[in-house]
Amino acid sequence: MVYVWLVVGFILLVKGADFFVDGSASIARLLRVPSVVVGLTIVAMGTSAPEAAVSITAGLTGNNDIAFSNIVGSNAFNLLMVVGVCACIKAFPVDREVLKRDFPVCIVATLLLLLFALDGGLSRLDGIFLLLLMAAYLTYTVRAALRGRPAAEEKIEKISPVKNILFILGGLAAVIIGGDLVVDSASAIAESFGLSQTLIGLTIVAVGTSLPELVTSIVAARKGESGLAIGNVVGSNLFNILFILGMSSTVRPIAVPAASLIDTALVLFFTAGLFVLCRIRGVMRRPAGAVCLLAYAGFTGYIILRQFALI
């Protein structure tokens, strides 16, 4: 039965985030908020809502290993699997603004996370600092977007505000309930098989909570808009580190096991490596996508072998 609840939790997370994004974006358009601002804030946060729900719930219930490893695993999945799949579907150019601003910020944020965790955990002070960085990044990004927006206003689709509010409230409720189900079910599965919460968080939970990013990027790639993959991944990873771990550790300090430090260092390596690859090539093609997929397979194999003390 625990597996059924795990699947139900994932479904609630994904669909809840979808409804939340749709409702929030519609309300923003009715209020004439520029679409670019909606994309940089509401959509980015909405696609990361499953990670937020799982990690914050895990932190509140004392399952700190899942809280931290879920973010590390999700970031690795986003960088390697999401980008890799999109590149294999169709080659895409990398946005220069992402390379110039967002990618370096993501590298710095991952480095800071590793440094903060070196003493064995993330304190409330660490969490507050990460939240302040998130606020500064969002402020700068939104201001830059507003300065560069076109003068012409976009047409507004007339949708019932009541329906949008129901979407928002229902989506948030589904995300919260789904996050609770996923954490409880994953913890129970880990205990029943003698597996660590870190392994479950890095694999099953991380993949499940990253489904919105994967689905969004695959749909974009099939429509010939694969270039959205890098921006979506970098924005999601930044939100995961700065907001989700910042909020989780502010609510309750997070203990970080030594194995998770290695995983974080690997994610930092993947982030820097993908940045260098994009900077040199300027285009993500199928061979580069295949390398990303192989790297994720190697990362997953490593953490599984480590669990059973084979390496």
Order of alpha helices (4+ residues) and beta strands (2+ residues): alpha-alpha-alpha-alpha-alpha-alpha-beta-alpha-beta-alpha-alpha-alpha-alpha-alpha-alpha-alpha-beta-alpha-beta-alpha
